[in-house]
Amino acid sequence: MNTTPGADRQGPVDELLKAVRSGRLARIPELLAALDAAQRRACLPALKELRKELRQDWSREAAEIRGRLLVAGAGCHAGPAAAATWLAGSDFSSRNWARNSVLHQVVEAQPVEWQVEVVTRLAARPVRNWGSSMYPVMEAVVRRTGCEVPRGEAFVRSWMDHTNDTGGPRPTLAETLRRDAFAPVLIPELFELADVSWPLTFRLSPRPGDVWTEAIGELAAAGVVDRVELLDRCLARLLRGGKAADQRAFLEVLRALDPTPEEYTARVRDVVALLDGLSTLAGHAQEVLAGLDEAGLIEPEVLTEASSVVLFRAEKKLVRAQLAWLDRAARRAPERSGPVVLAAAEAFGHPDAALQERALNLVARHLKTAGEAVLADLRSAAGALNPAHHRRAGELFGAPVGGGEDDPDTGWNEFLPPPPEPRPLGAPIGSAGELAEELSALLAAREPGVADFERVLDGLVRLSHLDRAALAEAVEPVRRVHPWHGPSSWGDCSPRDILHVVAGVADGAPQWKLWDHIGGKGRAKLRGPRTTVHGAVLAARLEEAAGQVVQARLPYLLATPTDATGALDAAVLVERLAGYEAADVTPGQADLSQALLRVGPADAAVLRAAEDLTSPVGRRLAHWLRTGGLPGQPSERVLFAPGKGLRRTNVHGDRWWEEIERVAVSQPGIGSGPSGPGRERLPREFRALLEGTEPSVARARTVYDWSWRPVAHWFAMLPWHREELAARWLDPFAEGADRDERGAGRHLPLLAEAGGPAGLALHLALAYGLGARHGEDRTAAVDALLVLAARGDLDGALLGRELGALVACGTVMPARLAAALTMAAETGARATVWSVLGPALPGLLGTADPSTRGLGDLIALATDCARRTAARGPVAEVTAAAERGGSGRVVKEARALRDVLGG
């Protein structure tokens, strides 16, 4: 038996490690108590090694060992800093070990100074997820020792989360906080948190005071927390800004604090500053200030200052309320009429003509009391009025208004953006180091660009041909940062799968046996059950390129585009193929097929150069260019009802109770006509890409999700067939309007910049984009509209008719469409907007429900565009709407439009 001192010290250490591994959690405090400081330090290397072993093991047994490891490590770390780091480990956050009584027993056995320091360090650590998983330990230490309550974000969030107890019979949140010693210290700290809207506004039960916003108000009223401090902190938090949900939550807190008029008066500068914030904040501040003004608690100048902020806002409700406040102020104190009418004149420049009219009415009402001193300023401001109000303003202010460039008598100058300039890819990558840099940037990008991907793919083939060993050495650091683990079994082929080609460069042999094109079998190893037709084409190109970099046979790729849209200049392709003939090499089938689909029209000189090519591939290219490539086919409306191409569906499982109507379009496919030059000679992946589109409205959501797909690369596969692309992907564009989905509209400028005819499908996609739910999608649709107009490809009558039908059936909401077309008009493209709205009027006024929100705005925009562009000629539906009885907005705007069109 070994009785040396070292053996005596080693025995308890082994006992502790054995208990950690074997499952005797309850014995760990006893074993720790038997260890001195040196023995505890001796345990740490083994505990850390065990922790490392468990990092890749998430079995139930490993989870149990991990909990015992947490307890043992907490007892063995003598330094508070190291102990806090150990306890905060993310691998210990599962299974809620912080509530385990054994861990609390071990922590309590440590010196008080150690406990307090550990809690201080844990509370100061950066927040992970919502709060700290060690909060139960921290709370127990603070309550037991009576130390200062930590104010760190992790501690405050965790306290808030643990206070939201929803289980079983319990007092309300307000009653719980009233008894909590932490509440006076931590409630003021809530105003420093971000992303706190949900817990602040989540109601635990229907009882009063069982939501944080109400509970804070009750505690402030009861004196549990300093009410003045909370009021100041709340206003400061609202002034700092942040996410809209947080702002709305803290506004609820402000309302619960219920400041008195005197308290608001003392903080009037803060309240005025809120007028420039979120619309809900501005509305509350406006209401408060109006009340203070009527009570005579603030200076009259505050009204003028508030008006200068609010009357420039886009929210019509706020502007109407501000004009009403101005009107009340002038009625209550006629001596204020001068400043009131000048303040109201700020609204003359508002984009909404109806609000301009309201402001003009207010000025007319109080102009006599205001006196002649204000006329000069009013005449100057009247220049911003819509031309519809120029005559009345001139009569009121005693001088003509208008006559500028927007006056129809002076003619209308249409402003359109210049057509998009070509975006060439630039010179090929010339060195291995340059390629490694561009490859790294490509893999790090969230959405790799077409130009970047194509340059890198061509560079891999080009530089492998010159010196594959040097290229392999250059890309090795990139491979370490972005390892290639094979293709995804559940996703689609994407630009990131270029790593498959990089693996061929580095290994010199097929990795994972993912391709065997060299052997001629051509099995699709980058494709799976969820691969799209576009993903299959990309996979075919990458699989082929992976074989080519191993053989190092080809000097470059044929299909590398010359423009970022994916287009390939015909002269460049002829030159590349001549180089292939000189080198006596044959292009790959996928590379050649993609090149043929990308090549643009050829002039006479290029055709003569193509005829000089002698290889079979060269003769094929010459025939392709001579016959104009694969001919496109126009999209066709599919009639599901007499006279309508509207299809009703309710196939979406997430909203099965709701039916929608969409325009159904079919497309016979690219090259399906009798003049197509060799479509049947393309590989099957490319033939599938060219297939026609059936009139389905469910295909896109059930098979393709655009939120993570490389759509720009898909469009670049057929840069001269935008109509066919729009027909295939019409459903995602439609979902932006009738399903409130986000993201599809941002791809509309790609279609607008692409080549080929613009027919029914493309104009329908644009119509859906203009009526999309999300502002960024509508903005992209406006960009596409202006690009098409600048290129002369916009069919305004077709787009207008489709918009009228979509509004009439409820697919496109008039308010969204009005916002988009107003944006286009404000760029100076009012003639373009009228070319769309004019043909849309029969659908807007003849079929759509007149009470639909936003319809009046659309007719007002049409009136403005018609007036400025001197459009003339009666429209039967406009005349019929104008002759209806009543004084509704649509009827009033229809009468104004009728008068304009009648000259």
ChimeraX attribute file (.defattr): number of C-alpha atoms within 10 A of each C-alpha:
attribute: neighborCount
match mode: 1-to-1
recipient: residues
	/A:1	4
	/A:2	7
	/A:3	7
	/A:4	8
	/A:5	8
	/A:6	9
	/A:7	11
	/A:8	11
	/A:9	15
	/A:10	13
	/A:11	11
	/A:12	19
	/A:13	22
	/A:14	13
	/A:15	14
	/A:16	26
	/A:17	20
	/A:18	13
	/A:19	20
	/A:20	24
	/A:21	17
	/A:22	12
	/A:23	15
	/A:24	13
	/A:25	20
	/A:26	13
	/A:27	14
	/A:28	25
	/A:29	19
	/A:30	11
	/A:31	16
	/A:32	23
	/A:33	12
	/A:34	13
	/A:35	19
	/A:36	13
	/A:37	11
	/A:38	11
	/A:39	17
	/A:40	21
	/A:41	16
	/A:42	16
	/A:43	21
	/A:44	17
	/A:45	10
	/A:46	13
	/A:47	19
	/A:48	14
	/A:49	10
	/A:50	17
	/A:51	19
	/A:52	11
	/A:53	11
	/A:54	16
	/A:55	11
	/A:56	9
	/A:57	11
	/A:58	12
	/A:59	10
	/A:60	9
	/A:61	11
	/A:62	16
	/A:63	17
	/A:64	18
	/A:65	21
	/A:66	25
	/A:67	24
	/A:68	25
	/A:69	23
	/A:70	23
	/A:71	26
	/A:72	26
	/A:73	24
	/A:74	23
	/A:75	23
	/A:76	23
	/A:77	19
	/A:78	17
	/A:79	12
	/A:80	20
	/A:81	16
	/A:82	16
	/A:83	22
	/A:84	22
	/A:85	15
	/A:86	18
	/A:87	21
	/A:88	19
	/A:89	12
	/A:90	11
	/A:91	16
	/A:92	21
	/A:93	17
	/A:94	12
	/A:95	13
	/A:96	12
	/A:97	22
	/A:98	23
	/A:99	15
	/A:100	14
	/A:101	12
	/A:102	18
	/A:103	24
	/A:104	19
	/A:105	13
	/A:106	20
	/A:107	22
	/A:108	18
	/A:109	14
	/A:110	13
	/A:111	10
	/A:112	15
	/A:113	11
	/A:114	17
	/A:115	22
	/A:116	20
	/A:117	16
	/A:118	24
	/A:119	26
	/A:120	23
	/A:121	18
	/A:122	27
	/A:123	25
	/A:124	15
	/A:125	17
	/A:126	12
	/A:127	16
	/A:128	11
	/A:129	8
	/A:130	13
	/A:131	21
	/A:132	25
	/A:133	26
	/A:134	24
	/A:135	23
	/A:136	18
	/A:137	22
	/A:138	27
	/A:139	17
	/A:140	16
	/A:141	20
	/A:142	18
	/A:143	13
	/A:144	11
	/A:145	13
	/A:146	10
	/A:147	15
	/A:148	12
	/A:149	19
	/A:150	22
	/A:151	17
	/A:152	18
	/A:153	23
	/A:154	23
	/A:155	27
	/A:156	25
	/A:157	23
	/A:158	21
	/A:159	20
	/A:160	19
	/A:161	14
	/A:162	12
	/A:163	13
	/A:164	18
	/A:165	14
	/A:166	13
	/A:167	7
	/A:168	6
	/A:169	6
	/A:170	10
	/A:171	13
	/A:172	21
	/A:173	24
	/A:174	21
	/A:175	15
	/A:176	16
	/A:177	20
	/A:178	19
	/A:179	10
	/A:180	11
	/A:181	12
	/A:182	18
	/A:183	19
	/A:184	17
	/A:185	16
	/A:186	21
	/A:187	19
	/A:188	21
	/A:189	17
	/A:190	21
	/A:191	19
	/A:192	14
	/A:193	13
	/A:194	14
	/A:195	14
	/A:196	20
	/A:197	17
	/A:198	11
	/A:199	17
	/A:200	21
	/A:201	20
	/A:202	13
	/A:203	19
	/A:204	18
	/A:205	12
	/A:206	9
	/A:207	11
	/A:208	14
	/A:209	21
	/A:210	21
	/A:211	21
	/A:212	25
	/A:213	24
	/A:214	23
	/A:215	24
	/A:216	28
	/A:217	22
	/A:218	20
	/A:219	22
	/A:220	21
	/A:221	15
	/A:222	12
	/A:223	10
	/A:224	16
	/A:225	21
	/A:226	16
	/A:227	19
	/A:228	13
	/A:229	11
	/A:230	22
	/A:231	21
	/A:232	14
	/A:233	18
	/A:234	21
	/A:235	19
	/A:236	14
	/A:237	20
	/A:238	24
	/A:239	18
	/A:240	11
	/A:241	13
	/A:242	14
	/A:243	12
	/A:244	15
	/A:245	15
	/A:246	22
	/A:247	24
	/A:248	18
	/A:249	19
	/A:250	23
	/A:251	20
	/A:252	18
	/A:253	24
	/A:254	22
	/A:255	13
	/A:256	18
	/A:257	23
	/A:258	15
	/A:259	14
	/A:260	8
	/A:261	16
	/A:262	11
	/A:263	12
	/A:264	20
	/A:265	18
	/A:266	12
	/A:267	14
	/A:268	20
	/A:269	11
	/A:270	17
	/A:271	23
	/A:272	20
	/A:273	16
	/A:274	24
	/A:275	24
	/A:276	17
	/A:277	19
	/A:278	16
	/A:279	19
	/A:280	16
	/A:281	22
	/A:282	21
	/A:283	21
	/A:284	16
	/A:285	23
	/A:286	24
	/A:287	16
	/A:288	17
	/A:289	25
	/A:290	23
	/A:291	15
	/A:292	18
	/A:293	18
	/A:294	13
	/A:295	10
	/A:296	10
	/A:297	16
	/A:298	18
	/A:299	10
	/A:300	14
	/A:301	10
	/A:302	16
	/A:303	22
	/A:304	16
	/A:305	12
	/A:306	22
	/A:307	26
	/A:308	17
	/A:309	17
	/A:310	25
	/A:311	26
	/A:312	18
	/A:313	19
	/A:314	13
	/A:315	12
	/A:316	16
	/A:317	12
	/A:318	21
	/A:319	24
	/A:320	17
	/A:321	17
	/A:322	26
	/A:323	23
	/A:324	17
	/A:325	22
	/A:326	26
	/A:327	20
	/A:328	15
	/A:329	20
	/A:330	22
	/A:331	14
	/A:332	12
	/A:333	9
	/A:334	14
	/A:335	13
	/A:336	17
	/A:337	25
	/A:338	21
	/A:339	18
	/A:340	27
	/A:341	28
	/A:342	20
	/A:343	23
	/A:344	27
	/A:345	27
	/A:346	21
	/A:347	31
	/A:348	25
	/A:349	18
	/A:350	21
	/A:351	18
	/A:352	18
	/A:353	22
	/A:354	17
	/A:355	20
	/A:356	23
	/A:357	19
	/A:358	18
	/A:359	27
	/A:360	22
	/A:361	14
	/A:362	20
	/A:363	25
	/A:364	17
	/A:365	16
	/A:366	19
	/A:367	21
	/A:368	11
	/A:369	15
	/A:370	22
	/A:371	11
	/A:372	11
	/A:373	9
	/A:374	16
	/A:375	19
	/A:376	12
	/A:377	13
	/A:378	22
	/A:379	19
	/A:380	11
	/A:381	17
	/A:382	25
	/A:383	19
	/A:384	20
	/A:385	23
	/A:386	23
	/A:387	22
	/A:388	17
	/A:389	19
	/A:390	19
	/A:391	13
	/A:392	16
	/A:393	25
	/A:394	15
	/A:395	11
	/A:396	17
	/A:397	19
	/A:398	12
	/A:399	13
	/A:400	16
	/A:401	22
	/A:402	19
	/A:403	13
	/A:404	12
	/A:405	12
	/A:406	18
	/A:407	18
	/A:408	16
	/A:409	13
	/A:410	13
	/A:411	13
	/A:412	18
	/A:413	14
	/A:414	13
	/A:415	16
	/A:416	19
	/A:417	14
	/A:418	11
	/A:419	14
	/A:420	12
	/A:421	7
	/A:422	12
	/A:423	12
	/A:424	15
	/A:425	18
	/A:426	11
	/A:427	8
	/A:428	15
	/A:429	18
	/A:430	11
	/A:431	16
	/A:432	22
	/A:433	15
	/A:434	13
	/A:435	23
	/A:436	23
	/A:437	14
	/A:438	18
	/A:439	25
	/A:440	16
	/A:441	14
	/A:442	20
	/A:443	19
	/A:444	13
	/A:445	10
	/A:446	9
	/A:447	15
	/A:448	18
	/A:449	15
	/A:450	23
	/A:451	21
	/A:452	16
	/A:453	20
	/A:454	22
	/A:455	22
	/A:456	22
	/A:457	25
	/A:458	21
	/A:459	26
	/A:460	32
	/A:461	27
	/A:462	24
	/A:463	25
	/A:464	27
	/A:465	19
	/A:466	15
	/A:467	13
	/A:468	23
	/A:469	15
	/A:470	16
	/A:471	23
	/A:472	23
	/A:473	15
	/A:474	19
	/A:475	22
	/A:476	17
	/A:477	13
	/A:478	18
	/A:479	18
	/A:480	9
	/A:481	11
	/A:482	14
	/A:483	12
	/A:484	16
	/A:485	11
	/A:486	16
	/A:487	20
	/A:488	14
	/A:489	13
	/A:490	11
	/A:491	16
	/A:492	26
	/A:493	27
	/A:494	24
	/A:495	24
	/A:496	19
	/A:497	21
	/A:498	25
	/A:499	23
	/A:500	24
	/A:501	24
	/A:502	25
	/A:503	24
	/A:504	25
	/A:505	30
	/A:506	22
	/A:507	12
	/A:508	18
	/A:509	17
	/A:510	19
	/A:511	17
	/A:512	12
	/A:513	9
	/A:514	16
	/A:515	23
	/A:516	18
	/A:517	18
	/A:518	14
	/A:519	8
	/A:520	7
	/A:521	9
	/A:522	13
	/A:523	13
	/A:524	15
	/A:525	16
	/A:526	24
	/A:527	22
	/A:528	17
	/A:529	9
	/A:530	15
	/A:531	20
	/A:532	20
	/A:533	18
	/A:534	22
	/A:535	25
	/A:536	23
	/A:537	27
	/A:538	27
	/A:539	26
	/A:540	26
	/A:541	22
	/A:542	25
	/A:543	26
	/A:544	21
	/A:545	28
	/A:546	31
	/A:547	24
	/A:548	27
	/A:549	25
	/A:550	22
	/A:551	18
	/A:552	21
	/A:553	18
	/A:554	23
	/A:555	20
	/A:556	23
	/A:557	26
	/A:558	25
	/A:559	25
	/A:560	25
	/A:561	27
	/A:562	24
	/A:563	18
	/A:564	21
	/A:565	27
	/A:566	30
	/A:567	25
	/A:568	26
	/A:569	18
	/A:570	23
	/A:571	18
	/A:572	16
	/A:573	26
	/A:574	25
	/A:575	16
	/A:576	17
	/A:577	23
	/A:578	19
	/A:579	14
	/A:580	21
	/A:581	17
	/A:582	9
	/A:583	12
	/A:584	10
	/A:585	13
	/A:586	15
	/A:587	18
	/A:588	16
	/A:589	15
	/A:590	25
	/A:591	19
	/A:592	21
	/A:593	22
	/A:594	23
	/A:595	24
	/A:596	23
	/A:597	23
	/A:598	27
	/A:599	28
	/A:600	21
	/A:601	18
	/A:602	18
	/A:603	12
	/A:604	9
	/A:605	9
	/A:606	20
	/A:607	19
	/A:608	13
	/A:609	14
	/A:610	27
	/A:611	17
	/A:612	13
	/A:613	19
	/A:614	13
	/A:615	15
	/A:616	10
	/A:617	16
	/A:618	19
	/A:619	15
	/A:620	18
	/A:621	26
	/A:622	23
	/A:623	17
	/A:624	20
	/A:625	24
	/A:626	19
	/A:627	14
	/A:628	16
	/A:629	24
	/A:630	23
	/A:631	19
	/A:632	22
	/A:633	19
	/A:634	19
	/A:635	22
	/A:636	17
	/A:637	17
	/A:638	17
	/A:639	14
	/A:640	13
	/A:641	10
	/A:642	7
	/A:643	7
	/A:644	13
	/A:645	18
	/A:646	21
	/A:647	18
	/A:648	15
	/A:649	15
	/A:650	15
	/A:651	15
	/A:652	16
	/A:653	9
	/A:654	8
	/A:655	10
	/A:656	10
	/A:657	9
	/A:658	11
	/A:659	12
	/A:660	17
	/A:661	18
	/A:662	24
	/A:663	24
	/A:664	24
	/A:665	24
	/A:666	19
	/A:667	24
	/A:668	19
	/A:669	24
	/A:670	23
	/A:671	21
	/A:672	16
	/A:673	13
	/A:674	7
	/A:675	13
	/A:676	17
	/A:677	20
	/A:678	13
	/A:679	17
	/A:680	11
	/A:681	11
	/A:682	16
	/A:683	14
	/A:684	13
	/A:685	18
	/A:686	23
	/A:687	18
	/A:688	16
	/A:689	21
	/A:690	23
	/A:691	17
	/A:692	19
	/A:693	18
	/A:694	16
	/A:695	20
	/A:696	16
	/A:697	26
	/A:698	14
	/A:699	14
	/A:700	17
	/A:701	13
	/A:702	11
	/A:703	11
	/A:704	16
	/A:705	11
	/A:706	15
	/A:707	11
	/A:708	13
	/A:709	18
	/A:710	20
	/A:711	17
	/A:712	18
	/A:713	23
	/A:714	21
	/A:715	22
	/A:716	25
	/A:717	24
	/A:718	25
	/A:719	26
	/A:720	29
	/A:721	25
	/A:722	25
	/A:723	27
	/A:724	30
	/A:725	22
	/A:726	26
	/A:727	28
	/A:728	24
	/A:729	20
	/A:730	27
	/A:731	23
	/A:732	27
	/A:733	30
	/A:734	28
	/A:735	24
	/A:736	25
	/A:737	28
	/A:738	20
	/A:739	16
	/A:740	13
	/A:741	18
	/A:742	20
	/A:743	20
	/A:744	26
	/A:745	32
	/A:746	18
	/A:747	18
	/A:748	24
	/A:749	19
	/A:750	18
	/A:751	27
	/A:752	27
	/A:753	20
	/A:754	21
	/A:755	17
	/A:756	19
	/A:757	16
	/A:758	22
	/A:759	22
	/A:760	21
	/A:761	27
	/A:762	25
	/A:763	24
	/A:764	27
	/A:765	26
	/A:766	30
	/A:767	27
	/A:768	32
	/A:769	37
	/A:770	33
	/A:771	33
	/A:772	33
	/A:773	23
	/A:774	18
	/A:775	17
	/A:776	15
	/A:777	27
	/A:778	29
	/A:779	21
	/A:780	23
	/A:781	30
	/A:782	24
	/A:783	19
	/A:784	25
	/A:785	27
	/A:786	26
	/A:787	22
	/A:788	22
	/A:789	21
	/A:790	18
	/A:791	15
	/A:792	10
	/A:793	16
	/A:794	23
	/A:795	17
	/A:796	21
	/A:797	16
	/A:798	18
	/A:799	24
	/A:800	26
	/A:801	21
	/A:802	23
	/A:803	31
	/A:804	26
	/A:805	24
	/A:806	27
	/A:807	22
	/A:808	22
	/A:809	18
	/A:810	17
	/A:811	22
	/A:812	25
	/A:813	23
	/A:814	27
	/A:815	16
	/A:816	23
	/A:817	26
	/A:818	22
	/A:819	20
	/A:820	22
	/A:821	27
	/A:822	22
	/A:823	17
	/A:824	21
	/A:825	22
	/A:826	12
	/A:827	13
	/A:828	17
	/A:829	23
	/A:830	27
	/A:831	21
	/A:832	24
	/A:833	25
	/A:834	26
	/A:835	21
	/A:836	24
	/A:837	27
	/A:838	22
	/A:839	20
	/A:840	25
	/A:841	24
	/A:842	20
	/A:843	20
	/A:844	29
	/A:845	24
	/A:846	17
	/A:847	15
	/A:848	20
	/A:849	14
	/A:850	18
	/A:851	11
	/A:852	16
	/A:853	14
	/A:854	19
	/A:855	25
	/A:856	24
	/A:857	22
	/A:858	24
	/A:859	28
	/A:860	23
	/A:861	26
	/A:862	28
	/A:863	27
	/A:864	22
	/A:865	25
	/A:866	23
	/A:867	27
	/A:868	25
	/A:869	22
	/A:870	18
	/A:871	19
	/A:872	14
	/A:873	10
	/A:874	15
	/A:875	16
	/A:876	14
	/A:877	18
	/A:878	24
	/A:879	18
	/A:880	15
	/A:881	19
	/A:882	21
	/A:883	14
	/A:884	14
	/A:885	9
	/A:886	10
	/A:887	9
	/A:888	13
	/A:889	18
	/A:890	25
	/A:891	23
	/A:892	20
	/A:893	25
	/A:894	26
	/A:895	21
	/A:896	20
	/A:897	26
	/A:898	24
	/A:899	17
	/A:900	20
	/A:901	19
	/A:902	12
	/A:903	12
